[in-house]
Amino acid sequence: MLQIILTLAIFVILVIPMGKYMYHIATKQKTFADKVFNPIDRCIYKVCGIKGEDMGWKKYALTLLLVNAVMVFVGYAILRLQSILFLNPNGISNMEPTLSFNTIISFMTNTNLQHYSGESGLSYVAQMCVIIFMMFTSAATGYAACMAFCRGLAGKKIGNFYEDMVRITTRILIPASFIVGLLLVSQGTPQTLQGNFTIETLEGNFQDIAVGPVAALESIKHLGTNGGGFFGANSTTPFENPTVISNIIEMISMMLLPGACVVTFGHMLHDKRKEKKAEKVAMNAQVLPGTAQKKVIFGRQGAVVFGAMAIIFLIGLTICYQSEMAGNPVIQEMGIDQSQGSMEGKEVRFGVPQSALFTTVTTSFTTGTVNNMHDTLTPL
């Protein structure tokens, strides 16, 4: 239980400054990182011919669809040609046409349904240039649409899709993924372009150990609420999720940006209310001396939305935790001890608390990654 409280406390501490930072990015206000990212963004705009003109909602939506359509075409081509491309040390063959189409559509839409095992079905170039790339772009597309929607509700101009996508990718997703990736590597998650290697087991048999750019995929997988996995067994495997610390990092990563969007939303609507209030004061020619600006954390609407979501989340977490800790009565009847809760389908290094929290987080934030087998959860 202490692990659950600690994880949620860290999330609440981090989500407020991250939400304020995203608010500044969405409204193009000054941030501490401008000196680093402004030159990078300007270079991208110049190379891609992005002028940054405001779009109407129809043009914004159409541009979003067209950009993603182009990425689908390129990604599909890579999946179909991966056997003859570089970074294929394990000699993986081309993906079958219908599976390629299913995969690229799945990752373009942030669905991340997998009908393949990554370690045996994709080359490293496909993992990086299709799966990881689409994890970045699908998340950036979603957050860009979210920011445009929030601007519309706040009575501001919709913005420019290309500009939003670039700024979200360079200023949020890439830096955050880099930090999370380093943290995962520190816990034992592989990050290499070397091929699989063979080891001799204690029984005298030989086994192939699959490795690759796992940490890079895991970081954006959770930050972008993507789901899927480098390995078929997802975040249950020690290479994707080695320790309790890595498990906490992955859960916080899943919650951080969606939670920050609510904070951003609250700040934007607070600005709208503040502007209307200023207009009324100006019309009445009233100046209130000594009135201090209140510090905004969530904003009125943001606090309501965040609170409602938190209540639903905590109800789900309580049900999941209590049900799993109670154990499985069918297994109990077999004479198997259930004092540690229902451990069927769970990793011993995580136990019931970490598994129940991960299950609730991945479901609530629509990520889809798992650290236990959900078909072994108790019915309730």
C-alpha positions as CSV (number, residue, x, y, z in Angstrom):
1,M,0.0,0.0,0.0
2,L,2.9,2.4,0.8
3,Q,4.2,1.8,-2.7
4,I,0.9,2.9,-4.2
5,I,0.7,6.0,-2.1
6,L,4.3,7.0,-2.9
7,T,3.7,6.5,-6.7
8,L,0.6,8.7,-6.7
9,A,2.2,11.3,-4.5
10,I,5.2,11.7,-6.9
11,F,2.7,11.9,-9.8
12,V,0.8,14.8,-8.1
13,I,4.0,16.6,-7.3
14,L,5.2,16.4,-10.9
15,V,2.0,16.9,-12.8
16,I,1.5,20.6,-11.7
17,P,4.8,22.0,-13.0
18,M,4.5,19.9,-16.1
19,G,1.0,21.2,-16.7
20,K,2.2,24.8,-16.3
21,Y,5.1,24.1,-18.7
22,M,2.7,22.6,-21.3
23,Y,0.4,25.6,-20.8
24,H,3.3,28.0,-21.7
25,I,4.1,25.9,-24.7
26,A,0.5,25.9,-25.9
27,T,0.1,29.6,-25.5
28,K,3.7,30.4,-26.8
29,Q,4.7,32.1,-23.6
30,K,8.3,32.2,-22.5
31,T,9.8,29.1,-20.9
32,F,13.2,28.3,-19.3
33,A,14.1,26.1,-22.3
34,D,13.5,28.6,-25.1
35,K,17.2,29.3,-25.5
36,V,17.8,25.7,-26.3
37,F,14.7,24.8,-28.4
38,N,14.0,28.1,-30.3
39,P,16.9,27.6,-32.7
40,I,16.0,23.9,-33.2
41,D,12.4,24.8,-33.9
42,R,13.3,27.6,-36.3
43,C,15.7,25.2,-38.2
44,I,12.9,22.6,-38.6
45,Y,10.4,25.3,-39.7
46,K,12.9,26.6,-42.3
47,V,13.7,23.1,-43.7
48,C,10.0,22.0,-43.8
49,G,8.7,25.4,-45.0
50,I,6.5,25.9,-42.0
51,K,5.3,29.5,-41.8
52,G,3.3,29.2,-38.6
53,E,0.1,30.9,-39.8
54,D,-3.0,30.3,-37.8
55,M,-5.4,27.7,-39.3
56,G,-9.1,27.4,-39.1
57,W,-10.4,24.2,-37.5
58,K,-11.2,22.6,-40.9
59,K,-7.6,23.2,-42.2
60,Y,-6.2,22.1,-38.9
61,A,-8.1,18.8,-39.0
62,L,-7.4,18.2,-42.7
63,T,-3.7,18.9,-42.2
64,L,-3.6,16.5,-39.3
65,L,-5.2,13.7,-41.4
66,L,-2.9,14.3,-44.4
67,V,0.3,14.3,-42.4
68,N,-0.7,11.0,-40.7
69,A,-1.6,9.5,-44.1
70,V,1.9,10.2,-45.4
71,M,3.4,8.6,-42.3
72,V,1.2,5.6,-42.8
73,F,2.4,5.1,-46.3
74,V,6.1,5.4,-45.4
75,G,5.8,3.2,-42.4
76,Y,4.0,0.5,-44.4
77,A,6.8,0.5,-47.0
78,I,9.4,0.0,-44.3
79,L,7.6,-2.9,-42.8
80,R,7.2,-4.6,-46.2
81,L,10.9,-4.0,-47.0
82,Q,12.6,-4.5,-43.6
83,S,14.5,-7.7,-44.7
84,I,16.6,-5.7,-47.3
85,L,17.1,-2.6,-45.1
86,F,19.9,-1.9,-42.7
87,L,19.9,-2.6,-38.9
88,N,18.6,-6.1,-39.3
89,P,21.3,-8.2,-37.5
90,N,18.9,-11.0,-36.7
91,G,17.8,-11.5,-40.3
92,I,14.1,-10.9,-39.8
93,S,12.0,-11.3,-43.0
94,N,9.4,-8.8,-44.4
95,M,6.1,-8.5,-42.6
96,E,3.1,-9.9,-44.3
97,P,0.9,-7.3,-46.2
98,T,-2.3,-7.5,-44.0
99,L,-0.2,-7.6,-40.8
100,S,1.8,-4.6,-42.0
101,F,-1.4,-2.7,-42.6
102,N,-2.9,-3.7,-39.3
103,T,0.4,-2.7,-37.5
104,I,0.8,0.7,-39.1
105,I,-2.8,1.7,-38.6
106,S,-2.7,0.5,-35.0
107,F,0.3,2.6,-34.2
108,M,-0.8,5.7,-36.2
109,T,-4.0,5.8,-34.2
110,N,-2.3,5.3,-30.9
111,T,-4.2,2.0,-30.5
112,N,-1.0,-0.1,-30.5
113,L,-2.6,-3.5,-31.0
114,Q,0.1,-6.0,-31.8
115,H,-0.5,-9.3,-33.7
116,Y,3.3,-10.0,-33.7
117,S,6.1,-10.3,-31.2
118,G,8.5,-7.5,-31.7
119,E,11.7,-9.4,-30.9
120,S,11.0,-11.9,-33.7
121,G,8.8,-9.9,-36.1
122,L,10.6,-6.6,-36.5
123,S,14.1,-5.5,-37.4
124,Y,15.7,-2.7,-35.5
125,V,15.1,-0.2,-38.3
126,A,11.4,-1.1,-38.2
127,Q,11.3,-0.8,-34.5
128,M,12.9,2.6,-34.6
129,C,11.7,4.2,-37.8
130,V,8.1,2.8,-37.7
131,I,7.1,1.8,-34.1
132,I,9.1,4.3,-32.1
133,F,8.6,7.1,-34.7
134,M,4.8,6.5,-34.8
135,M,4.7,6.4,-31.0
136,F,6.2,9.9,-31.0
137,T,4.0,11.3,-33.9
138,S,0.7,9.7,-32.7
139,A,1.3,11.2,-29.2
140,A,2.2,14.5,-30.7
141,T,-0.8,14.5,-33.0
142,G,-3.1,13.7,-30.0
143,Y,-1.6,16.4,-27.8
144,A,-1.7,18.9,-30.7
145,A,-5.4,18.3,-31.2
146,C,-5.9,18.6,-27.4
147,M,-4.1,21.9,-27.3
148,A,-6.2,23.2,-30.3
149,F,-9.4,22.1,-28.6
150,C,-8.4,23.8,-25.3
151,R,-7.6,27.0,-27.2
152,G,-11.0,26.9,-28.9
153,L,-12.7,26.5,-25.5
154,A,-10.7,29.4,-24.2
155,G,-11.8,31.6,-27.1
156,K,-8.3,31.7,-28.7
157,K,-7.2,31.0,-32.2
158,I,-6.8,27.3,-33.0
159,G,-3.2,27.6,-34.0
160,N,-1.0,25.9,-36.6
161,F,-0.8,22.1,-36.6
162,Y,2.7,21.8,-38.0
163,E,4.0,24.3,-35.3
164,D,2.1,22.5,-32.5
165,M,3.4,19.1,-33.5
166,V,7.0,20.3,-33.8
167,R,6.9,22.2,-30.4
168,I,5.3,19.3,-28.6
169,T,7.8,16.8,-30.0
170,T,11.0,18.9,-29.4
171,R,10.0,20.5,-26.1
172,I,8.1,17.8,-24.4
173,L,8.2,14.3,-25.8
174,I,11.9,14.0,-26.8
175,P,13.4,15.6,-23.6
176,A,11.1,13.6,-21.4
177,S,11.7,10.4,-23.3
178,F,15.5,10.9,-23.0
179,I,15.3,11.3,-19.3
180,V,12.9,8.3,-18.8
181,G,15.1,6.2,-21.2
182,L,18.2,6.9,-19.1
183,L,16.4,6.0,-15.9
184,L,15.2,2.7,-17.4
185,V,18.8,1.9,-18.6
186,S,20.0,2.5,-15.1
187,Q,17.6,-0.2,-13.9
188,G,18.8,-2.7,-16.5
189,T,16.7,-2.2,-19.6
190,P,18.8,-2.9,-22.7
191,Q,19.6,-0.1,-25.2
192,T,21.8,-1.5,-28.0
193,L,21.9,-2.1,-31.8
194,Q,23.7,-5.4,-31.4
195,G,22.0,-8.6,-32.5
196,N,20.6,-11.3,-30.3
197,F,23.2,-13.4,-28.4
198,T,23.2,-17.0,-27.4
199,I,23.9,-18.2,-23.9
200,E,24.2,-21.6,-22.2
201,T,21.7,-22.2,-19.5
202,L,22.2,-24.0,-16.2
203,E,20.6,-27.1,-17.7
204,G,23.3,-27.1,-20.4
205,N,20.9,-26.0,-23.2
206,F,21.3,-23.0,-25.4
207,Q,19.0,-20.0,-25.5
208,D,18.8,-16.9,-27.7
209,I,18.5,-13.6,-25.7
210,A,16.7,-10.9,-27.6
211,V,17.9,-7.3,-27.1
212,G,17.7,-4.1,-29.0
213,P,16.7,-0.4,-28.5
214,V,14.3,-1.4,-25.8
215,A,14.7,1.6,-23.4
216,A,14.0,4.1,-26.3
217,L,10.8,2.3,-27.1
218,E,9.7,1.9,-23.5
219,S,10.1,5.6,-22.6
220,I,7.9,7.0,-25.3
221,K,5.6,4.0,-25.1
222,H,4.5,5.1,-21.6
223,L,4.9,8.9,-22.0
224,G,2.8,8.8,-25.1
225,T,0.3,6.4,-23.6
226,N,1.0,4.1,-26.6
227,G,1.0,0.6,-25.3
228,G,2.4,-2.3,-27.2
229,G,5.9,-3.5,-26.5
230,F,9.4,-4.4,-27.8
231,F,8.8,-7.9,-26.6
232,G,5.6,-10.0,-27.0
233,A,5.2,-10.3,-23.2
234,N,5.3,-6.5,-22.9
235,S,6.2,-4.9,-19.5
236,T,6.1,-8.3,-17.7
237,T,9.5,-9.1,-19.1
238,P,12.6,-8.2,-17.0
239,F,14.2,-6.5,-20.1
240,E,11.3,-4.1,-20.5
241,N,10.5,-3.6,-16.8
242,P,13.4,-5.0,-14.6
243,T,12.7,-3.6,-11.1
244,V,10.1,-2.1,-8.8
245,I,11.7,1.3,-9.5
246,S,11.4,0.9,-13.3
247,N,7.7,-0.1,-12.7
248,I,7.1,3.1,-10.8
249,I,8.9,5.1,-13.5
250,E,6.7,3.6,-16.2
251,M,3.5,4.2,-14.2
252,I,4.4,7.8,-13.5
253,S,5.3,8.2,-17.2
254,M,1.8,7.0,-18.2
255,M,0.0,9.4,-15.9
256,L,2.2,12.5,-16.3
257,L,1.3,14.1,-19.7
258,P,-2.4,13.2,-19.7
259,G,-2.7,14.7,-16.1
260,A,-0.7,17.7,-17.2
261,C,-3.2,18.3,-20.0
262,V,-5.9,18.8,-17.4
263,V,-3.7,21.4,-15.6
264,T,-3.1,23.1,-19.0
265,F,-6.8,23.2,-19.7
266,G,-7.5,24.8,-16.3
267,H,-4.9,27.5,-16.9
268,M,-6.3,28.3,-20.3
269,L,-9.8,28.7,-19.1
270,H,-8.6,30.7,-16.1
271,D,-7.0,33.1,-18.6
272,K,-10.4,33.4,-20.3
273,R,-12.1,34.3,-17.0
274,K,-9.4,36.7,-16.1
275,E,-9.7,38.5,-19.5
276,K,-13.5,38.8,-19.1
277,K,-13.1,40.1,-15.6
278,A,-10.5,42.7,-16.8
279,E,-12.9,43.8,-19.5
280,K,-15.7,44.4,-17.0
281,V,-13.4,46.4,-14.7
282,A,-12.3,48.5,-17.7
283,M,-15.8,49.1,-18.7
284,N,-16.8,50.2,-15.2
285,A,-13.6,52.3,-14.9
286,Q,-12.9,50.6,-11.6
287,V,-9.4,50.0,-10.3
288,L,-9.1,47.9,-7.2
289,P,-5.8,48.9,-5.4
290,G,-3.8,46.3,-3.6
291,T,-5.4,43.3,-5.2
292,A,-2.9,40.5,-5.5
293,Q,-2.9,37.9,-8.3
294,K,-3.9,34.5,-7.0
295,K,-1.6,31.7,-7.7
296,V,-3.3,29.2,-10.0
297,I,-2.6,25.5,-9.6
298,F,-5.3,23.8,-11.5
299,G,-7.8,26.5,-12.3
300,R,-11.4,26.2,-11.3
301,Q,-12.4,24.0,-14.3
302,G,-9.1,22.1,-14.2
303,A,-9.6,21.2,-10.6
304,V,-13.2,19.9,-11.2
305,V,-12.0,17.7,-14.1
306,F,-8.9,16.5,-12.3
307,G,-11.0,15.8,-9.1
308,A,-13.7,13.8,-11.0
309,M,-11.0,11.8,-12.8
310,A,-9.2,11.1,-9.6
311,I,-12.4,9.8,-7.9
312,I,-13.1,7.4,-10.7
313,F,-9.4,6.3,-10.7
314,L,-9.3,5.7,-7.0
315,I,-12.6,3.7,-7.1
316,G,-11.2,1.4,-9.8
317,L,-7.9,1.1,-7.9
318,T,-9.6,0.1,-4.7
319,I,-11.7,-2.5,-6.3
320,C,-8.7,-4.0,-8.2
321,Y,-6.5,-4.0,-5.2
322,Q,-9.0,-5.5,-2.8
323,S,-10.1,-8.1,-5.2
324,E,-6.6,-9.3,-6.0
325,M,-5.5,-9.2,-2.3
326,A,-8.5,-11.3,-1.4
327,G,-7.1,-14.1,-3.6
328,N,-8.8,-16.5,-6.0
329,P,-11.4,-18.8,-4.2
330,V,-11.0,-21.5,-6.8
331,I,-7.3,-21.7,-6.2
332,Q,-7.9,-21.5,-2.5
333,E,-10.0,-24.7,-2.7
334,M,-7.1,-26.5,-4.3
335,G,-5.2,-26.0,-1.1
336,I,-2.8,-23.3,-2.5
337,D,-2.0,-20.5,0.0
338,Q,-3.6,-17.2,-1.0
339,S,-2.2,-15.1,1.9
340,Q,-0.1,-13.0,-0.6
341,G,-3.2,-12.4,-2.8
342,S,-3.9,-13.8,-6.2
343,M,-0.4,-14.2,-7.7
344,E,-1.6,-16.1,-10.8
345,G,-0.3,-14.3,-13.9
346,K,1.8,-11.8,-11.9
347,E,5.5,-11.2,-11.5
348,V,6.9,-12.0,-8.1
349,R,9.1,-8.9,-8.2
350,F,6.0,-6.7,-8.3
351,G,3.5,-8.6,-6.2
352,V,-0.2,-7.6,-6.0
353,P,0.1,-3.9,-5.0
354,Q,2.3,-2.9,-7.9
355,S,0.4,-5.1,-10.3
356,A,-3.0,-3.7,-9.3
357,L,-1.8,-0.1,-9.5
358,F,-0.2,-0.8,-12.9
359,T,-3.4,-2.4,-14.2
360,T,-5.5,0.5,-13.0
361,V,-3.1,3.1,-14.5
362,T,-2.7,1.5,-17.9
363,T,-6.5,1.0,-18.2
364,S,-7.4,4.5,-16.9
365,F,-4.9,6.3,-19.1
366,T,-5.7,4.0,-22.1
367,T,-2.1,2.9,-22.5
368,G,-2.5,-0.8,-23.0
369,T,0.9,-1.9,-21.7
370,V,0.7,-4.6,-19.0
371,N,3.0,-5.9,-16.2
372,N,0.7,-8.9,-15.5
373,M,-1.6,-11.0,-17.5
374,H,-5.1,-9.4,-17.3
375,D,-6.9,-12.6,-18.2
376,T,-5.7,-14.0,-14.9
377,L,-7.2,-11.1,-12.8
378,T,-10.1,-12.0,-10.5
379,P,-13.5,-11.4,-12.1
380,L,-14.5,-8.3,-10.2
